[in-house]
Amino acid sequence: MKTLQLGQSDLHVTPICLGTMTFGEQVDEPTAHAILDRAVERGINFLDTAEMYAVPARAETFGATETILGNWFASRPGLRAKTVLATKVAGPSRGMPWVREGKGMTPADIVASCEASLRRLQTDVIDLYQIHWPERHVPAFGTQYYDPAKETSQTPIHAQLDALAGLVRAGKVRHIGLSNETPYGVHEFVRLAEQHGLPRVVSVQNPYCLINRSYENALDETCHRLKVGLLAYSPLGFGLLTGKYDASGTEGPNAPAGARIASYASVRKQRWGRPEALAAARRYNALARDHGLSPTQMALAFCATKWQVASTIIGVTSLAQLEEDIGAFGATLSPELLAAIDVLRWEMGDPAI
C-alpha cells in the first residue's frame, strides 16, 4: 500500500488508518490482536488510538485500548518500528472525571496524560500526539453554533503548545496534531508555533463523510494553505452509510443486534442519531446501489477520491469488516456518480454536523 507524507512532517502514512476505539469494549484482546495482525499484513502502517478509549467511555475501560495495543507491540518484536502510532490527550472532561478532574486541560495534564499513554502503549515515543478536542468551547459533537457565553477556557493555546514542545524536546513525541478543530483553532496553533519556534501541527482529525462534509466549509482551505493533513474519522457515519440501518431506526430495540450505535446513548441524541442523518444516509445508500456499489464501497471510496483527505480512519469489530473496508477503497466512482453525490449534498446539507 502506498504511503504519503503527513503535513510537513517526516511521517509517511498509508491512506487507510486503523482506528481502535472498539478495542476493549466491543472487541476483546485476542480479536483485536488478530485485526491488527491482518491490517499490517494488508499493508496498513498507521494506527490511531486515544487515552479515553475504549468507547463508549467508562471508568472501567479507560485506557484499555492503549493497553491492548501495548501488549500487541510487546508480543510482536520489530512491529513498533514499522508502524506510525497516533494517540490523543483528552480535552476538558466532558463528564468523564476518571479521565481528568475539573473543566480544563493544563500543561501538567498534557504531560501526565502523555506519560500514562507511553506506559500503556509500552513504547518510548508517540509518533503523532493529538489534542482530542479543544480546551476552549467550540461547536462540535452535534453542537452547530459557537456561543461565546459558553466559553470556559483556562489554558491559552500558547501554553498548550509549550507543554507539547517539552514532550517533543524530551523525545517522547515526534509530531503533534489536533482533532475536532475549527479553522480558527488550526490557524492559531500554526501562527503561534511559527511565531515562537514551537512544534507545528501536522494534522487535524475531524469527522468527514457523505452526511457530514462540514470540513469543506473553510477548514479545507485553511489546512491546504497551511499544509495540515486531514485524518477523516467516521467515514461511514457511525454505520449509517453501510446500509445496515436502512430497514430500521437507530434507536434502542430498533437498531440491528450488536450495532455500535445501540450502545451509545449520547450519540443517538447527537449528530449520528438524528432522523435527518438517517434519512440522508438512506438516500446515499440507494444511490450507491443504483450504481452497482455497496453503500460501504461508495462511502469509503468517496473519501479516497477527495484531495482534502490525507488518511481515512476505519473502525472495525471483525476481520470480515476489515477486509470489506480495505477492499472498498479500490472502488471507482464515476464523474456522474460524484456529481449525483454533490446534488444530494446540496439538497440535504450536512445533517450529521
C-alpha positions as CSV (number, residue, x, y, z in Angstrom):
1,M,0.0,0.0,0.0
2,K,1.4,3.4,-0.9
3,T,2.2,6.0,1.7
4,L,2.1,9.8,1.7
5,Q,3.7,12.5,3.7
6,L,1.5,13.8,6.6
7,G,1.5,17.6,6.6
8,Q,5.1,18.9,6.8
9,S,6.3,16.1,9.0
10,D,8.6,13.2,8.2
11,L,5.8,10.7,8.9
12,H,4.7,8.7,5.8
13,V,1.3,7.1,6.4
14,T,-1.0,4.8,4.4
15,P,-4.2,6.3,3.1
16,I,-6.1,3.9,5.4
17,C,-5.6,4.3,9.2
18,L,-6.9,1.6,11.6
19,G,-8.9,3.2,14.3
20,T,-9.1,1.2,17.6
21,M,-11.7,2.7,19.8
22,T,-13.7,-0.5,19.8
23,F,-10.8,-2.5,21.3
24,G,-11.6,-3.3,24.9
25,E,-15.4,-2.8,24.6
26,Q,-16.9,-4.4,21.5
27,V,-13.6,-6.2,20.6
28,D,-11.8,-8.4,23.1
29,E,-8.0,-8.5,23.1
30,P,-7.4,-11.7,21.1
31,T,-9.7,-10.5,18.3
32,A,-8.1,-7.0,18.5
33,H,-4.6,-8.6,18.0
34,A,-5.9,-10.6,15.1
35,I,-7.3,-7.5,13.4
36,L,-4.0,-5.6,14.0
37,D,-2.0,-8.5,12.5
38,R,-4.2,-8.7,9.4
39,A,-4.2,-4.9,9.0
40,V,-0.4,-4.9,8.9
41,E,-0.4,-7.9,6.5
42,R,-2.6,-5.9,4.2
43,G,-0.1,-3.0,4.2
44,I,-1.6,-0.6,6.7
45,N,1.1,1.2,8.8
46,F,-1.0,3.8,10.6
47,L,-2.8,3.1,13.9
48,D,-4.9,5.6,15.8
49,T,-6.0,5.4,19.5
50,A,-6.6,7.7,22.5
51,E,-6.2,7.7,26.2
52,M,-10.0,7.8,26.8
53,Y,-10.7,4.7,24.7
54,A,-12.4,2.2,24.8
55,V,-15.8,3.7,23.9
56,P,-18.5,4.2,25.0
57,A,-16.3,5.8,27.6
58,R,-16.5,4.2,31.0
59,A,-14.2,4.4,34.1
60,E,-13.8,0.6,33.8
61,T,-12.4,0.7,30.3
62,F,-10.4,3.9,30.4
63,G,-7.0,3.2,28.8
64,A,-8.0,-0.3,27.8
65,T,-7.4,0.3,24.1
66,E,-3.9,1.6,24.6
67,T,-3.1,-1.3,26.9
68,I,-4.3,-3.8,24.2
69,L,-2.1,-2.1,21.7
70,G,0.9,-2.1,24.1
71,N,0.5,-5.8,24.6
72,W,0.4,-6.3,20.9
73,F,3.6,-4.4,20.3
74,A,5.3,-6.2,23.2
75,S,4.4,-9.6,21.7
76,R,5.5,-8.8,18.2
77,P,9.1,-7.5,18.3
78,G,10.0,-5.1,15.5
79,L,6.5,-4.1,14.5
80,R,6.5,-0.9,16.6
81,A,9.3,0.5,14.4
82,K,7.3,-0.3,11.3
83,T,4.1,1.5,12.3
84,V,3.1,5.1,12.7
85,L,1.4,5.3,16.1
86,A,-1.1,8.1,16.9
87,T,-2.8,8.7,20.2
88,K,-4.6,11.6,21.9
89,V,-4.7,13.6,25.1
90,A,-8.3,14.2,26.1
91,G,-9.6,17.8,26.3
92,P,-11.7,19.1,29.2
93,S,-13.5,16.3,31.0
94,R,-17.0,16.4,29.3
95,G,-18.5,14.4,32.2
96,M,-15.6,11.9,32.5
97,P,-14.0,12.6,35.9
98,W,-11.9,9.4,35.5
99,V,-10.1,11.0,32.6
100,R,-9.5,14.3,34.3
101,E,-11.0,16.3,37.1
102,G,-12.1,19.9,36.5
103,K,-13.0,21.7,33.3
104,G,-9.6,22.5,31.9
105,M,-6.6,20.9,30.3
106,T,-3.5,22.3,31.8
107,P,0.1,21.8,30.7
108,A,0.6,19.4,33.6
109,D,-2.4,17.4,32.4
110,I,-0.9,17.1,28.9
111,V,2.4,15.9,30.3
112,A,0.8,13.4,32.7
113,S,-1.5,12.0,30.0
114,C,1.4,11.5,27.6
115,E,3.4,9.7,30.3
116,A,0.5,7.4,31.1
117,S,-0.1,6.7,27.4
118,L,3.6,5.8,26.9
119,R,3.4,3.3,29.7
120,R,0.2,1.7,28.5
121,L,1.4,1.5,24.9
122,Q,4.8,0.1,26.0
123,T,6.7,2.4,23.8
124,D,9.3,5.2,24.2
125,V,7.8,7.6,21.7
126,I,4.4,8.5,20.2
127,D,4.7,9.4,16.5
128,L,1.6,11.7,16.5
129,Y,0.2,13.1,19.7
130,Q,-3.1,14.9,19.2
131,I,-5.4,17.1,21.3
132,H,-8.6,15.1,21.2
133,W,-10.9,18.1,21.4
134,P,-10.2,21.7,22.0
135,E,-9.7,23.1,25.5
136,R,-11.8,26.0,24.6
137,H,-15.6,25.9,23.7
138,V,-16.2,25.0,20.1
139,P,-19.2,23.9,18.1
140,A,-18.6,20.1,18.0
141,F,-20.1,16.7,18.8
142,G,-23.5,17.8,17.5
143,T,-23.4,21.4,18.6
144,Q,-23.8,23.5,15.4
145,Y,-23.1,27.1,16.6
146,Y,-20.3,28.8,18.5
147,D,-21.6,30.5,21.7
148,P,-19.3,33.0,23.5
149,A,-21.3,32.7,26.6
150,K,-20.2,29.0,27.0
151,E,-16.5,29.9,26.9
152,T,-14.7,28.3,29.9
153,S,-11.1,28.1,28.5
154,Q,-8.4,28.1,31.2
155,T,-5.3,27.3,29.3
156,P,-4.1,29.5,26.4
157,I,-3.1,27.8,23.2
158,H,0.4,29.1,23.6
159,A,0.7,27.3,27.0
160,Q,-0.7,24.1,25.4
161,L,2.0,24.3,22.7
162,D,4.7,24.9,25.2
163,A,3.7,21.7,27.0
164,L,3.7,19.7,23.7
165,A,7.0,21.3,22.8
166,G,8.5,19.9,26.0
167,L,7.4,16.4,25.1
168,V,8.9,16.8,21.6
169,R,12.2,18.0,23.1
170,A,12.2,15.1,25.5
171,G,11.9,12.7,22.6
172,K,8.6,11.3,23.9
173,V,6.5,12.8,21.0
174,R,7.7,13.2,17.4
175,H,4.9,15.3,15.9
176,I,1.7,16.9,17.2
177,G,-1.9,17.2,15.8
178,L,-5.4,18.4,16.6
179,S,-8.8,16.9,16.5
180,N,-12.4,18.2,16.3
181,E,-10.9,21.6,15.5
182,T,-12.1,24.7,13.7
183,P,-10.4,27.0,11.1
184,Y,-9.6,29.5,13.9
185,G,-8.0,26.7,16.1
186,V,-5.8,25.4,13.3
187,H,-4.7,28.9,12.3
188,E,-3.9,29.9,15.8
189,F,-1.9,26.8,16.6
190,V,0.2,27.3,13.4
191,R,0.6,31.0,13.9
192,L,1.8,30.7,17.5
193,A,4.1,27.8,16.6
194,E,5.7,29.8,13.8
195,Q,5.9,33.0,16.0
196,H,7.6,31.3,18.9
197,G,9.6,28.5,17.3
198,L,7.3,25.7,18.7
199,P,6.2,22.4,17.0
200,R,3.8,22.9,14.2
201,V,0.7,20.8,13.9
202,V,0.9,18.3,11.1
203,S,-2.7,17.1,11.0
204,V,-6.3,17.6,12.2
205,Q,-8.6,14.6,12.8
206,N,-12.2,15.7,12.1
207,P,-15.4,13.9,11.0
208,Y,-15.7,13.7,7.3
209,C,-18.2,11.6,5.4
210,L,-21.1,11.9,3.0
211,I,-23.5,13.1,5.7
212,N,-21.0,15.5,7.3
213,R,-18.8,17.4,4.8
214,S,-18.6,20.4,7.1
215,Y,-14.8,20.2,6.7
216,E,-15.3,21.6,3.2
217,N,-16.8,24.8,4.6
218,A,-13.5,26.7,5.0
219,L,-11.4,24.3,7.1
220,D,-10.2,22.6,3.9
221,E,-8.8,25.8,2.6
222,T,-7.2,26.5,6.0
223,C,-5.5,23.1,6.1
224,H,-4.5,23.2,2.4
225,R,-2.8,26.6,2.7
226,L,-1.1,25.7,6.0
227,K,-0.1,22.2,4.9
228,V,-2.0,20.4,7.6
229,G,-3.3,16.9,6.7
230,L,-6.9,15.7,7.3
231,L,-7.4,12.4,9.1
232,A,-11.0,11.7,8.3
233,Y,-12.9,9.9,11.0
234,S,-16.4,8.3,10.9
235,P,-16.2,7.9,7.1
236,L,-19.2,5.5,7.4
237,G,-21.2,7.9,9.5
238,F,-21.2,5.7,12.6
239,G,-22.6,2.9,10.5
240,L,-25.4,4.8,8.8
241,L,-23.5,4.7,5.5
242,T,-23.1,0.9,5.5
243,G,-26.8,0.4,4.8
244,K,-27.4,-1.7,7.9
245,Y,-29.9,0.8,9.3
246,D,-31.9,1.3,6.1
247,A,-34.7,-1.0,7.1
248,S,-34.9,0.1,10.7
249,G,-34.5,3.0,13.1
250,T,-31.3,3.6,15.0
251,E,-32.8,3.8,18.5
252,G,-32.7,1.0,21.1
253,P,-34.6,-2.1,20.1
254,N,-35.0,-0.9,16.5
255,A,-31.2,-1.0,15.9
256,P,-29.8,-4.2,14.5
257,A,-28.5,-6.6,17.1
258,G,-24.9,-5.7,18.2
259,A,-25.0,-2.4,16.3
260,R,-22.5,0.1,17.8
261,I,-24.9,2.9,17.9
262,A,-27.3,1.0,20.1
263,S,-24.7,1.2,22.9
264,Y,-24.2,5.0,22.6
265,A,-27.0,6.8,24.3
266,S,-25.3,10.2,23.9
267,V,-24.5,9.6,20.2
268,R,-28.1,8.7,19.5
269,K,-29.1,12.1,20.7
270,Q,-26.4,13.9,18.7
271,R,-25.3,14.0,15.1
272,W,-25.4,10.4,14.1
273,G,-28.7,9.7,15.7
274,R,-30.7,12.5,14.1
275,P,-33.6,11.4,11.9
276,E,-32.3,13.7,9.2
277,A,-28.9,12.0,9.3
278,L,-30.6,8.6,8.8
279,A,-32.8,9.9,6.0
280,A,-29.9,11.3,4.2
281,A,-27.8,8.2,4.6
282,R,-30.6,6.1,3.1
283,R,-30.6,8.4,0.0
284,Y,-26.8,8.0,-0.4
285,N,-27.0,4.2,0.2
286,A,-29.7,3.9,-2.5
287,L,-27.6,6.0,-4.9
288,A,-24.7,3.6,-4.3
289,R,-26.8,0.5,-5.1
290,D,-28.2,2.2,-8.2
291,H,-24.6,2.5,-9.5
292,G,-23.7,-1.1,-8.7
293,L,-21.8,-0.4,-5.5
294,S,-22.4,-1.3,-1.8
295,P,-23.0,1.6,0.5
296,T,-19.7,0.9,2.2
297,Q,-17.9,0.9,-1.1
298,M,-19.2,4.3,-2.1
299,A,-18.7,5.9,1.3
300,L,-15.1,4.9,1.7
301,A,-14.2,5.3,-2.0
302,F,-15.6,8.9,-1.7
303,C,-13.1,9.7,1.0
304,A,-10.3,8.1,-1.1
305,T,-11.2,10.4,-4.1
306,K,-11.0,13.7,-2.2
307,W,-7.9,15.8,-2.3
308,Q,-8.8,17.1,1.1
309,V,-8.1,13.7,2.8
310,A,-4.7,12.5,3.8
311,S,-5.8,9.3,5.5
312,T,-9.2,7.8,6.3
313,I,-9.7,6.2,9.7
314,I,-11.7,3.0,9.7
315,G,-13.0,1.3,12.8
316,V,-13.9,-2.4,12.7
317,T,-15.1,-5.2,15.0
318,S,-14.1,-8.2,13.0
319,L,-11.7,-9.5,10.4
320,A,-14.6,-9.6,7.8
321,Q,-15.3,-5.9,8.3
322,L,-11.6,-5.1,8.0
323,E,-11.4,-6.9,4.6
324,E,-14.6,-5.3,3.4
325,D,-13.4,-1.8,4.3
326,I,-9.9,-2.2,2.8
327,G,-11.5,-3.6,-0.4
328,A,-13.9,-0.7,-0.6
329,F,-11.0,1.7,-1.2
330,G,-10.4,0.1,-4.6
331,A,-13.9,1.1,-5.9
332,T,-14.1,3.6,-8.7
333,L,-16.6,6.4,-8.6
334,S,-17.6,7.8,-12.0
335,P,-17.8,11.5,-12.6
336,E,-21.6,11.1,-13.0
337,L,-21.8,9.5,-9.6
338,L,-19.7,12.1,-7.9
339,A,-21.9,14.8,-9.5
340,A,-25.0,13.0,-8.1
341,I,-23.4,12.9,-4.7
342,D,-23.0,16.7,-4.8
343,V,-26.6,17.1,-5.9
344,L,-27.7,15.2,-2.8
345,R,-25.5,17.3,-0.6
346,W,-27.0,20.5,-2.0
347,E,-30.4,19.1,-1.2
348,M,-29.8,17.6,2.2
349,G,-26.9,19.6,3.5
350,D,-24.8,18.1,6.3
351,P,-27.3,16.6,8.7
352,A,-24.7,14.9,10.9
353,I,-22.7,18.0,11.6
